Amino acid sequence: MAALLEVNHVSKQFGKDTKALKDVHFSVAEGEFVSIIGPSGAGKSTLLRCINRMVDATSGEIIFDNRNVLDLKKKELKTIRTKIGMVFQHYNLVNRLSVIENALHGKLGNKSALAGVLGLYSIDEKEEAMKILNALGLADLIYKRADQLSGGQKQRVGIARALLQNPRMLLCDEPIASLDPGSAKVIMDHLKNISTNWGITILVNLHQVDVALKYSDRIIGINNGQVVYNGSPKNLTKDDIQLIYGSEAEDLIFDVGGIHAS
């Protein structure tokens, strides 16, 4: 399978002393479900933000769909960002707007500033939004205000908004970190379905090793800004978890129930 994304020797420096990413190198195939795991502060969120250039990498190459994202000018970057949906930990919804209005914000990348401000959407766009919201189990909530939703419902609206961009890849930054286990399972099931049945590439940051083991085609482990594991969930050992999580590893190994022996 051809690589949709190639991250080549990417580093990110904040100020003089903080190196958030150090020579990060991996690729992601079209339609693949890849989880990035690691402790808080490992560089997971910075990495995702470098891929869509919410943050500029200090060095290296990020090749998406055969183009180096780091070289793109403003207009070209806007175009390529429409193909990279982003799902946030804290949803980033507009509370006073309805579910369908929030979802339709996924179309803003293809509109003029005026059309966006005025909320001018076509019948086809609204029908597409309804279809996606229905697929995510939100058909009964489309006119409900975002601030009346549960966390899991808000995250599904965030996914709908990303899908309305018609992306080739979704970047999901700790999408279940704020959710209870039941809601987290619903979100992960939807993301897996989007990868398997819609053919959309998923790159998701997770803190939960057991979730990564269950859903991923491949796991990338990051510690201190460096990739220390890149392989199949089946091959992840206790030693690998120790390498990725350091002092936090014992609790995590207990959580995954010793699924893999070293």
N, C-alpha and C positions, 0 to 999 in steps of 0.2 A: 504494500500500500504506500502511495506517495505521501511524503511529509507535507502537511499543511503549514506547520509551524516549525521553524528551526531557531533555537536560541544558541548562538555561537559565542562562547567566551565572554559572556556579559558580566560586567562589574558595575556597581553603583556606589558612589562615595557621597556621603552627606558631610559637608564641612571638611576639616582637616583630618579628623581622627576616626570618623565613623564610616566603616566600609560595610554597607548593608548586604551587598552581593559580591562574591569573589569568583570570577572565572566560571560562571554558570553555563553549562553546556548540555543540551538535550534536544530531541525533536519529538513532534507529536503527529501521528498519522491522521488522515481524514477519517472522521467518525469514531476516533478512539476516545475512551473515557479514562482520563489520567487524574489521579489524586496527588496533590502535593502535601506532604505531612511534615511536621516539625514543631518544636516548641515555640511559644510566643517569643517574638523578637528574632526569629531565625531568618527572616527576610521573605517570607511567603507572600505577604501583601505587596511588598515593594516589587517583587518579581512580576506579579500580575499587572501591576500598574505600569511597569516598564514595557510590557508586551503591547498594551494599547496606547502607550506614551502619555498616560496621565502623569507619569514621572519619566524624565529623560535619563536613560542609562548613561553612565560615564564613558563606557567603552564596550566594544563588541558589536555583534550584529543580531538583529531580530528579523528573520525572514518570514513573512506571512504571505501566503499565496504568491510566492516567488518575488516579493518586493521587500526591500530592507526598510522596515518601518522607521528606523532612526534617520533615514535620509529624506523622508517625505516632507514637503512643504505643507502649509496650512490646508489648502484646498484638497490636496491628495490625501492628507491624513484624515480629513473629515470623511472622504469617500471610503477609505479602508476601514475606518471605525464603524461604519454601518454594517460591516461584515463580521464585527467582533462585538457580540453582546456582553454586557456586564451585569452581574447579579451581586448585590451588596449585602453585607451582614445586617445592616440596619435599614434595609429596604429602599431608602431614598425616595419615598413616595411624597406626593403633595397631599397633605391630610384633608384639605377642604374639598378636594376633587373626588369624583366618583371612581369606582374600580375601572370602568371602561375608559374614562378620560385619562387616568394614569397609564393604562395599558397603551393607549394611542400615542403617548409621548415617545414610544419606540419609533414612530414615523417621522419625528422631528428632524432627523439627520438628512432626510430627503426633501425637506421643505424650505421655502424661503423664510426669513426671519419673521416677516409680516404674517404669513400663513400660520406659522407656529404660534405667534402671539394671539392671533384671533381664533385659534383652535379650529382651523378649516380642514376638515377631513372628508374624504369622499365616501359615498355609500359603500364602495368596494372595501375601503379601509376599515370602515365600521363593521362590515360583515366578517372581515378577516379577524378583527379583534374579538368579535363574538365567538367565532369558531375556536380560537385559541383559548379564550377564557373558559369555554365549555369543556375543552379537552383537559383543562387543569382543574375541573370541578368547581368552577366559580360562576356558572350560568345564573344561579339564583341571586347573586350578589352584585350584578354589574352596575346597578345604580346606587349602591351603598357607598357612603363616604369612606375614604381610606382610614380615617381615624376611628371608625366603628368596627374595624376588623381585628381578628386575632393575629398574633405574630405569624403563624403558619399561612393564614390567608393573605397577609401582606406580602410574604415572600413569594407566594404563587402569582400575585399581581406583578411583582418585580420580574419574575421569570417570563410572564406574558409580555411585558413591556420589551424585554430583551428579544423575545421571539418575533415580535412585530417588526423588528429591523430586518427580518429574513437573514439572520447571520449564518455564517459557516462554522463559527466557533463561539461558545459561551465561556467567559471567564467568571468563575463563581468564587467570591472571596468570603470564606467562612459562612456559607449560606445557612447553616443549621446551628451556629454557635449560640444564638439567642433563643432557641426553640426547645420545647419539651420533647422527650423521645418519640412520642406518637406523631407529632407534627414534623419532626426531623425525618422520620421514615417516609412520610408522604412526600416531602420535598425530594429526598434522594430517589424514591421510586419514579417520580416524574422526570428527574434529570436523567436517570438511566434509560427511561422510555424515549426521551428526546434524542439520546445518543443512539440507541439501538434501532428505533423505528423511524426517526426523522433524519438520521444520518448526520446529525450535527455534532461536531467535536466538542467535548466537554473537558475543561481544565479547571479543577476545583481544589481550593485550599481547605484542608480539614485538620482539626486537632485530634479527632477521634480515630484511632488506629483501627478499631473493630469495624467502623463504617467503611473506611478505605479498603479494608480486606474484602468486604462483602460486595462492593459495587464496582471496583476498579478493574480495568484491563491491565493497568500498569500503575505502579506507585513510584513517585520521586520523593526521596527523603532529603530534607535540608536541615543543616545545623550550622549556625554561625555564618550564614550567607553562602555556604558551599553545598553542592550536591554530594551526599555521602551514600545514597542508595538510588538506583534506577533499574527497576526490574519488575518481574511478575509478583503479584500478591502471594502466589504460591511459594515463592522462594524467600519471602521475608522471614528472617529468623529473629530469635531473642537478641542475638548479638547485634543484628542490624538495628533493632529498636533501641538498644543501648547506645549505639553509635549516633542515631538520629536524635534521641531525647536526653542523653546524658543522665543526670541525677533524677529526672522525672520518669525514667524508663521502668523502674520496678512497679510502680502503680499501673502503668499502661500494660505491661506484660501480664499483670494480674487481671486487668480488665478484659484482655483478649483471651483469657482462659488458657494460656499456654498453647495456643492453636498450633504453633510451630516449635519444634525443638531445634536447638542450635546445632 
